[in-house]
Amino acid sequence: MTADQEGMEIITQSTDETVALGRRIGKFAQAGQCIALEGMLGTGKTQLVRGISLGAVVADIGLVNSPSYVLLNIYEAVPGNPQSKTVYHLDAYRVKNSDAFAAVGFSELLEQEGIVAIEWASRVSDLLPEDHLLIQGDTLDDTTRRWRLIAHGPRSRALAAAIIENWGNRQNS
């Protein structure tokens, strides 16, 4: 796997800004994009996925929550809306190994016309597609988070570049 090992960093100052970052990811991600999320408990990975789902224009944003106990939540696209994308939200925190995670049909999800977002992705790193966007979150204080975007592959590099380019223009999206 090749990657931009330097990555790009974005600082969010609140939960609302973390959701706004996710919204840009969901807006600019193409169907079939894999987003691998890392960070300690409480970093805001699920809030980031809430934003991804907003940007992907899912049918019911109220369904977004951590899939820690069920492994997979599906947030459906709005039928007939060409800007809407289904989001497959997975959580590998409680899996014993990659085989258990693969059993939920992970490889099939990657072939769907949606965005695949995986919390605790390092636990199943051997299953990640070659082209994926790794987002590492760090807690700097009670409200401030640092998000490092590391693109693996051309599609993810293009996504990371679009996110960074549009981050300075937060009020318009």
N, C-alpha and C positions, 0 to 999 in steps of 0.2 A: 504494500500500500504506500502510495506517495501522499504527502500532505504538506500543507503550508505549516511547518512546525512552529513558526513564529506566532501564527494566529493573529486575530484582531480582537481588541477588547472594547467592551461597552460597559459603562458604569450606570446603574439605575439607582435612583435615590428614594424610591418608594415602590410599594406593590403596584400602584397604578403605572409607573414607568416600566416595571417588569412585564406587566400585561401588554403595555404599548409595544415593547420590544417583540414579544411573542406575536402580536398582531401583524407586525411587519414581516416576520418570518412566515406566518400563514398566508399573507397576501402574496409574497414573492415566490414561495415554494411551488414547484411544479408537482403535478400528480406523480406519484412514485418516489418522491423525495423521502429519504430516511434521515431523521434527526436524532442523534444520540445525546442524551442529557446526563450530566454528571454533577454531583454536588452533595454536600452533607444534608442530613435531614433539616428541614426548615430553610433551605437556601431559596426556595421559590420555584422549583422545577414544575410543580403542578400549576402554579400561577402563569408560568411561561407557556405551558400547554393550553391554559385557558385563553391566553392571548393568541396563540397559534390558531385555535379553533375560531376565535372571533375573526381573525384575518382570513381564514379559510371559508368564512360565511357558512358555518354549519347550521343545521336546522334548529337545534335546541341547545343553546349555550348553557342552560341550566343543568344539563347532564354532566358537565365536566367536573370530575373529581378524581382523586387518586385511585388507580386500579390495583393497589397493593395486595388486596385479598382475592381479586378475581383475575389478575394478570392483564386483562384486556378490556378496555371500554371502546366502543365505537360511537363516534359522533357523526351522524349521517349528513351528507350534502343535501342542499335544498333542491328537490327535483325541478328541472327546467331552468335553473340558474347557472349559466356558464361560468360564473366566477366562484361558485361554491365547490368545495372539495371535501370529501369525507376525511376525517382524522381518526387514525387508529392509534390509541393511546395505550402503551404497554408499560408495565412496571416489573423489572427483574429483581427487585429487592429481596423477595422471598423465595426465588427459585433456587433449587439445590445445584443445578448444573444446566448447561446449554441444552442438553437433550430434553429436559423438562420444559424449557422455554420453546424449543422447536415443536414440541407436541401441541402447542396451541395454534399451530399453523403459521408461524412467523414467516417462513419463506413465501407462503402463498400471499400473505398480506403485502409483501414487497412488490408483488406483481399486480396489485390492485391499482385503481386510479384514485389514489388518495395520498395523504401524508402520513408517514409512520413515525411516531414520536415515542422514544423509549427512555424511561427513567431508569437510572442505575445501569446504563448500557455496558459498562465495563465488565459486568458479571456475565455477559453473553457476547463479549467482543468478537469471538470467533465466528459468530453468526452474522455480524454486520456486513452489509454489502461493501464492496470496494469503494464506491462513491457514497459518502455520507458526510453530514455536517455534525461534528462533535461540538457541543456547547458545554463548557465547564463553568459552573457557578461557584463563587466564593462569597461568604458573608463577611463584609467589612465592618459593619456595625448593625444596630437594630433594624435599620431601614435600607442601608446601602449594600448593593451587590455588585460584584465584578463578574461579567460574563465574557469568557474567552471563546471565540469562534475559531475552530480549526477545521479547515475544509480538506476533505479527502476526495479528490476527483474533480473534474471540470464542472460538473453540474453544481456541486456544492460550493466551489470557488465562486461561480456566478451568483449563487444565492447569497453567500457571505458578502460579496461586493455590493449587491443591491441593498442589503440590510444596512451596511455601514454607510453607503452613499445617502440613503434616505433617513438615517437616524437623526441628523441635524435638523431635519424638517418635520419634527414630530407633530406640530399643530395641524399639519395638512393631511394627515392620514389616520 
